[in-house]
Amino acid sequence: MVSLTTAEINAWIISYLFPLARVLALLAAAPPFNNPALTARVRLALGLAITVAIAPALPRIPALDPASGAGLLFLAQELLIGTGMGFAMRLVFSAVDLAGNVVSLEMGLGFASAYDPQTAGQTAVISEFMGLLALLVFMGINGHLMVLATLTQSFSAIPVGTAQLAADTWSSLAKSAAIMFSAGLLLVLPIVVALMISNLALAVLSRAAPQLNLIAIGFPLTIALGFIALIVGLPYLSAPLQQLFEYGLQSMLGHFPAVTR
């Protein structure tokens, strides 16, 4: 008859429960795994499969009681780490959504919206288009596998139960957000500049010929110029998007390097 001591049972629990907490937190926050099309049951099954696959290769976790105060504290820390890593990757797609919203407003299509299943709300059509384009590029370069590889690497960089997050961890994440959003604006800067020039030209035309109906002329002209700029700029968006994804993957661990043991 096989008999297990309390210490052995606790060792089994912490060997799988703590890594599972980090994995599930990342799957709940990081694209494309946080898509509502993936139900909670599917994410749970995926999280369990990932945890079972990587748990034997993880660094040794110190022995502790998972139901004690220290055990619950480390469990909460794992949830925060996974959420922070997923949020860092989510910021990349939020930056692309911001770029699409800026273009929509400049084109005069800010009122045209479509249902976005990612956010379960209404989103500008250009923002939705650019978001889908970014997701396709991300999947095309196996970004989802890179996210999982970065998650696995995080267990070596931030061992479970042996590290405490530094005080500037979340401020570093906020700085990463600022950089990503600025990069998102730079992504569509040529299109925005072209639309601004067209609006300035229409403003000058309105002063030179006030009898013209600029509402009837300027509105379709701005929309047409916006679509032309998008068509011309689409072939050049792949490389900046890949650089943005690479920065997002780096920032998943970049704001967690300073830890104290």
N, C-alpha and C positions, 0 to 999 in steps of 0.2 A: 504494500500500500504506500502510495506517494504522500508524503507529508511536507507541507510548506510552512516555514516560519513567517511571522509578521514582517520581518525585515526583507525576506525574499519577495513576498507579495508586494510590499511597498516599492521595491526595486523594479519589479515588472511594471507597476503602475506608472511610476515617474519616467521610465524608459520610453513609454509610448504616449502617455497623457500630455506631458509638457511639450514634446515636439508636435503632437497633434494640435495643440492649442495654437501654436505659431502658424502651422500650415493652414488650418481652417480660417484663422484671422486674415491671412493673406488672400486666400481664395475668395473671401467675402468682400475684399476691398480692391483687389487688383484686376484690371481688365486683362483678358476678355472673360475671366472666370466669374466676375461679378455680374455678368449679363443675366437679366431676369429669365431668359430662356433656359438657363441652367437652374433647375429647382434645387431647393435646399438638400433634398435627398441625394441628388447627383453630386453636389459639392461635397457632402459628407462622405459618400462612397469614394470619391476621388481623393479626398483628404486622408481617409483611412488607408487607401492603397499607397499613396505617397509616403505616409508615415511608416507603414510596414516595410516598404522598400528601403528607406534610408536609415531607419532606426539602428540596425546592427552596425552601421559604419560611423555613427555619431560619436563624438568624444564622450568619455565616461561622465555620467551625471552623479554629483555627490549624493550620498545616501541621506534621505530626509523623509519625514512623514508628510505625505501629500495633503493630509487633512489638518496639519498644524498651521500656525500663523505664517511661518516662513514658507511652507509649501504653497499656501494660497497666494502669498506675495509674489513668489516666482512664477506661479501660473498666470497671475495678472500681468506680470512683466512680459511673459511670452505673448499674451494677447496684444499688448501694446506694441511690441516689436513687429509682429506680423501685420497689424493694422497700419503701422507707420510705413512699412515697406510697401504694402499694397497702395497706400495713399500716395506715396511718392510716384508710383507708376501711373496712378489715376490722374495725377496732375498733368502728365504729358497729354493725355486725351482732353483734359479740360482746357489746356492751352490751345489745342487745335479747335475746340468748340468756340473759344473766345475769338480766335482768328476768323472763323466763319461768321460769327455774329457781327464783327466789325465790318466785314465785307458786305454782309446783308444790309446793314444800316447805310453804308455808303452808296450801295446800289439802289436804295429805296425799296428793298424787299424785306424790311424789318417786320412788316405786318404779315408776311406770308410764312406760315408755320406748319409743321407737320408733327405727328406724334413720334416721340423718340422712346423706343422701348428700353433704352439704357437708363434714362432718367425718369421714365414713366410720366412724362410731361410734354408740353408743346415746345418745339425748338425751331428756330429759323431754318428754312429749307437749305440755304447755303451751308449753314453750320452742320446740319444733318448730313449733307453730301460730303463735306470735308471729313466729318467724323467717320463715316463709312469708308471713305478712301484711306484714312489713316489706319483704320482697323484692318483693311485688306492688305496694306503694306506691312503692317505689324505681323499678321499671320503669314504673309508671304516670306518674310525673313526668319520664320520660326521664332518669333518673339515670345510666344507662349512657353516654348521650351526654354528660352533664355531666362524667363521669369522663374521657372521651376529650378533651373540650374543655379541662379542667384540665391534662391531660397535655400537650397542645399548647402551652398557655400557659406551662408549666414550662420549655420550651426557651428562652423569652424571659427569664423570671425567673432561670433558672439556665443560662446558655449552656454548651454542651458544650465541655469542654476549656479553659475560661477562668476557672473558678471553683473555689474550694476551700471545702469545708464548714466552717462555724465550729465551735468546740469545743462549744458548747452546743446543737448541732443535735439530738442524740439525747436530751438531757435535756428539750428542748422537746417532743419526741414522747412521752416518758414522761408529762409533765404533761398533754398532750392526752388520753392514755389515761385518766388519773385523772378528768378532767372528763367524758369520755364515759361512763365507767362510773357516775359519780354521776348523770349525766343519765338513764342507763338505769334506775337505781333510782327516780328521780323519776317516770319514765314510768308505773310501776305502783304508785306510792305510795298512791293512793286505794284500790286493791284490797287492798294489803297491810294498810293501816290497818283496812279493814272486816273482814278475816279475823282480825286481832289482837283487835279488839273482840269478835268472836264467840268467840274462844278464851278471852278474859277472862270473858265471860259464862258459858261452860261451866265454867270453873274456879270461879266463884262458886256456880254451881248444884251442883257436886259437893260443895262445903262445906255448902250449905244442905240438900241431899237426898242423902246418901251412899249411900242404898239404890238410887239410879238407876244403871242400867248405861250410863255415859257413852260407853263404847267403841261400843256399839250405836247410841247416839243421836248422839253428837258427830261421829263419822266421816262418815256420810252428810250430816249437817247442814252441816259445814264444806265438803264438796265442793259441795253445792247452793248455798251462799252464794257460793262462789268462782266458780261458773259464772254465777250471777246478776250478780255484780259485773263479770265479763268482758263479759257481754252488754250491760250498761248502759254500760260504759266504752269499748267498741269504737268507737262513733261519734265519740268525742272523741280517739282516738289518732292520727288522720291528721295533724293540725296539729303535735303534738309530734314525730312521726316525721319530718315534713318539715324541721322546725327542726334535728333531730338530723342528718339527711342534709346539710343546708346547712353545719352546723358541721364535719362530716366532710370535705366538699369544700374548705372554707376551710383546714382543718388539713393538707390534702395539700400545700399550698404554705406554710402558716403556720409550719411548723417548719423551712423552708429559706430564710427571707428573709435571714438574716445570713450572707452569704458574703464571702469575701475574694478579691480578684483580683490 
